[in-house]
Amino acid sequence: MSDEISQAFSHPSERAKATADGTPRDRISMTDHVREVEIGAFQAERGVTQKIQFDVVVEVETRAESATDDVDRILSYDTIAEAIDAALAAERVNLLETLAARIADSILEHPLAARVFVRIGKLDRGPYTLGVEILRQAPEGRRRLRLLAEAAPHPIVVYLSDAAIHRTDLPALLDALEKAEAPLILCVDAPKVAAPQAAHAMPQRRIALLAIEQSAWVLAARDARCVVVDSRTELDWAMKQGKISVWAPSKLVLDAVEGPGTDVTDPVALAMWLGDAFEAQRVITLGAEGETGPDAFAADAMPDLT
């Protein structure tokens, strides 16, 4: 077997040594770390967990013998464990490649991380291990500590009932909401029509979520400022750009590790869950024209949102 082929199948720590160039770097590693994870692109992989093994090697910029004996001033093993935990907790993913890339990117945010090898394998798919391995390197000259200016903005989440979606003064309501100068995420009610009924709970959840998404598209058609989005990445981008997002909930709800529960037929509960997930400044509700009460108001009687 050639050296190249041997390296391809060797442990990430051996590959790190074999591919090192220039001044040797110290390495820290976590190997044979097994977790039960719900992951996979196939429908049969939803609702079940699989054993996943993680092997991670990180090359660091500092030399161990010159470092002080202070855990707060080094890249510790906790950095690897926390990167894995955060990637698993953020949302359900379909691909091992996606999971590996998120772990690597998280580790490389540490200013001492220079290069990282991540190998992930599925252990339950047969008498073998199915897996991926990636190598990522920190950009030259970077110090990727999170800056305060890069912190995610805190949106205002607005729930619109089915009647509110069809209000004649909807544009004026949106005008008033925009005066708060905060990102807006609109959550909507399901249309007030009978939904198809499935014989099992999981298909029924899908039907309920798709009904809400129908209303999202109806709302977006009423005002050009409203854009239907379904992913965390799209929502993050829209918030930073000051756009008005209309949330289509299926992707985030179905991919969430800790979702809003098994009953997703309550759109108000979904709006509250989204508000909590995005650390919203406030969650408010809009009802039909002429409704009274603390949560329903007219365009000329908007609460002070600033």
C-alpha positions in Angstrom: 0.0 0.0 0.0 1.4 3.4 -1.0 2.1 6.1 1.6 -0.7 8.2 0.1 -3.3 5.5 0.4 -2.1 4.6 3.9 -2.5 8.2 5.0 -6.0 8.4 3.5 -7.1 5.6 5.9 -5.0 6.4 8.9 -6.3 8.2 12.0 -6.6 12.0 11.8 -3.7 12.4 14.2 -1.5 10.4 11.9 -2.7 12.4 8.9 -1.9 15.6 10.7 1.7 14.5 11.3 2.1 13.3 7.7 0.8 16.5 6.2 2.6 18.9 8.5 4.8 21.5 6.9 7.1 24.1 8.3 7.5 24.4 12.1 5.8 21.4 13.8 2.7 22.4 15.8 1.3 20.9 19.0 -1.9 19.0 18.6 -4.8 18.2 20.9 -7.3 15.5 20.1 -10.6 13.8 21.0 -11.0 10.3 19.7 -13.6 7.6 19.8 -16.2 10.0 21.1 -19.6 8.3 20.5 -23.0 10.0 20.6 -26.6 9.1 19.9 -27.7 11.5 17.1 -30.7 11.9 14.9 -29.2 12.6 11.5 -29.8 11.6 7.9 -31.4 12.7 4.7 -33.7 9.8 4.3 -37.2 9.7 5.8 -36.4 6.4 7.6 -33.7 8.3 9.5 -36.1 10.8 11.0 -37.4 10.2 14.5 -34.6 7.7 15.3 -31.1 8.0 16.6 -27.8 6.5 15.3 -24.5 6.0 16.9 -22.0 8.5 15.6 -18.3 8.5 16.3 -16.3 11.7 16.4 -12.5 11.9 16.0 -11.1 15.4 16.1 -7.5 16.7 15.9 -6.6 20.3 16.3 -3.2 21.9 15.6 -2.5 24.9 17.8 -0.3 28.0 17.3 1.4 27.9 20.6 4.0 25.4 22.0 2.9 23.5 25.1 6.2 24.0 26.8 6.1 27.7 26.5 2.5 28.1 27.7 1.6 28.9 31.2 -0.1 26.3 33.3 -3.4 28.0 32.9 -6.4 26.3 31.3 -7.9 29.7 30.4 -4.9 30.6 28.2 -4.9 27.5 26.0 -7.1 25.8 23.5 -8.5 23.1 25.8 -10.3 19.8 25.2 -13.5 21.5 26.2 -13.3 23.6 23.0 -13.7 20.4 21.0 -16.4 19.0 23.2 -18.3 22.3 23.1 -18.0 22.6 19.4 -19.6 19.1 19.0 -22.3 19.8 21.5 -23.2 23.2 19.9 -23.3 21.7 16.4 -25.6 18.9 17.6 -27.8 21.3 19.6 -28.2 24.0 16.9 -30.5 22.0 14.6 -31.0 18.6 13.0 -28.7 18.1 10.0 -29.0 15.7 7.1 -25.4 15.3 6.1 -22.3 14.3 8.0 -20.4 16.7 5.8 -22.5 19.6 7.2 -22.0 18.5 10.8 -18.2 18.1 10.3 -17.9 21.6 8.7 -19.8 23.3 11.5 -17.6 21.6 14.1 -14.5 22.6 12.3 -15.6 26.2 11.8 -16.6 26.5 15.5 -13.1 25.3 16.6 -11.3 27.6 14.2 -13.0 30.6 15.9 -10.6 30.1 18.7 -7.6 32.3 18.1 -5.0 29.6 18.8 -6.6 27.0 16.4 -4.5 26.7 13.2 -5.8 23.5 11.5 -8.5 21.0 12.4 -9.2 17.4 11.2 -12.7 16.2 11.8 -13.7 12.6 11.1 -17.3 11.5 11.7 -18.6 7.9 11.2 -22.0 6.2 11.4 -21.6 3.0 13.3 -25.1 1.4 12.9 -25.5 1.2 9.1 -23.8 -2.1 8.6 -20.8 -4.3 9.4 -18.6 -1.2 8.6 -18.4 2.5 9.4 -19.7 5.0 7.0 -18.1 8.4 7.4 -16.5 11.6 6.2 -13.3 13.4 7.1 -12.5 17.0 6.4 -9.6 19.3 6.9 -10.0 23.0 7.6 -7.3 25.7 8.1 -7.6 29.0 9.8 -7.3 32.1 7.4 -4.0 33.8 7.4 -3.6 36.5 10.0 -7.0 36.1 11.4 -8.2 36.4 15.0 -11.7 35.1 14.8 -13.0 36.0 18.2 -16.6 37.1 18.0 -16.9 40.9 17.9 -19.7 42.7 19.7 -20.7 44.4 16.4 -21.3 40.9 14.9 -23.8 39.9 17.5 -27.1 38.8 16.2 -29.8 41.5 16.3 -32.9 41.0 18.5 -36.0 41.0 16.4 -39.7 41.8 17.1 -41.8 38.8 16.4 -45.3 39.6 15.2 -48.0 36.9 15.1 -50.9 37.6 12.6 -54.1 35.7 12.9 -55.8 34.5 9.7 -58.1 37.5 9.9 -55.1 39.9 10.4 -53.5 38.5 7.2 -56.5 39.8 5.2 -56.9 43.2 6.9 -57.4 46.1 4.6 -55.0 48.2 6.7 -52.2 45.6 6.6 -49.7 48.0 4.8 -50.3 50.7 7.4 -49.7 48.1 10.2 -46.4 47.2 8.6 -45.5 50.9 8.3 -46.1 51.3 12.0 -44.1 48.2 12.9 -41.2 49.4 10.8 -41.0 52.6 12.9 -39.5 50.5 15.7 -36.3 50.2 13.6 -35.9 46.6 14.6 -35.9 43.5 12.4 -39.4 42.1 12.0 -40.3 38.4 11.8 -43.9 37.7 11.0 -45.5 34.5 12.1 -48.9 33.5 10.7 -52.0 31.5 11.5 -53.1 28.6 9.5 -56.0 29.2 7.1 -59.4 28.6 8.6 -60.3 25.7 6.3 -60.4 22.0 7.1 -57.0 20.3 6.8 -56.5 16.8 5.4 -56.3 14.1 8.2 -53.5 11.5 8.3 -53.5 8.3 10.2 -50.2 8.9 12.0 -48.9 11.8 14.1 -45.8 12.7 12.0 -47.6 13.1 8.7 -50.2 15.2 10.5 -47.5 17.5 11.9 -46.3 18.0 8.3 -49.8 18.8 7.1 -50.2 21.4 9.9 -46.9 23.1 9.2 -47.6 23.2 5.5 -51.0 24.8 6.2 -49.2 27.6 8.0 -46.8 28.0 5.1 -49.7 28.5 2.7 -50.7 31.5 4.8 -47.2 32.8 4.8 -47.2 32.9 1.0 -50.7 34.6 1.0 -49.3 37.3 3.3 -46.2 37.8 1.2 -48.3 38.3 -1.9 -50.1 41.2 -0.1 -47.0 43.3 0.5 -43.8 43.3 -1.4 -41.8 44.0 1.8 -42.7 40.5 3.1 -40.3 37.7 2.1 -41.0 34.1 3.0 -37.9 32.4 4.6 -37.5 29.0 6.2 -33.9 28.6 7.4 -32.0 30.1 10.3 -29.4 31.4 7.8 -32.0 33.3 5.8 -33.6 34.7 9.0 -30.2 35.8 10.3 -29.3 37.5 7.0 -32.7 39.2 6.8 -32.5 40.5 10.3 -29.0 42.0 9.7 -30.4 43.7 6.5 -33.4 45.1 8.3 -35.9 43.1 6.1 -39.4 41.9 7.0 -39.4 38.1 7.1 -42.4 35.8 7.0 -41.5 32.6 8.7 -42.3 29.3 7.0 -41.9 27.0 10.0 -41.4 23.4 8.6 -37.6 23.4 8.3 -36.7 24.9 11.7 -39.4 22.9 13.6 -38.5 19.6 12.0 -34.8 20.1 12.3 -34.8 21.4 15.9 -33.2 19.3 18.5 -35.5 20.8 21.1 -38.5 21.9 19.2 -41.8 23.4 20.3 -43.2 20.0 21.2 -45.2 17.4 19.3 -48.2 19.7 18.8 -47.4 22.2 16.1 -51.0 22.9 15.3 -50.9 25.9 17.6 -49.4 28.8 15.5 -49.3 31.1 18.5 -47.1 28.6 20.4 -44.8 28.4 17.4 -44.4 32.2 17.3 -43.5 32.2 21.0 -41.0 29.4 20.4 -39.4 31.3 17.6 -39.3 34.5 19.7 -37.4 32.6 22.4 -35.1 30.9 19.9 -34.1 34.3 18.4 -34.1 36.2 21.7 -36.8 38.6 20.4 -37.3 42.0 22.0 -41.0 41.3 22.1 -43.7 39.0 20.7 -46.9 40.7 19.8 -50.1 39.5 18.1 -52.3 41.2 15.6 -56.0 40.3 15.1 -58.8 41.3 12.9 -59.9 44.9 12.2 -62.2 46.1 15.0 -60.9 43.6 17.6 -60.3 44.9 21.0 -58.1 43.7 23.8 -54.4 44.0 24.8 -53.1 42.1 21.9 -55.2 43.5 19.1 -54.9 47.1 17.9 -55.4 49.3 14.9 -52.7 50.9 12.7 -53.2 54.3 14.4 -53.1 52.8 17.9 -49.9 50.8 17.8 -48.1 50.3 21.1 -44.7 52.0 21.6 -42.2 49.5 20.3 -39.1 51.6 20.6 
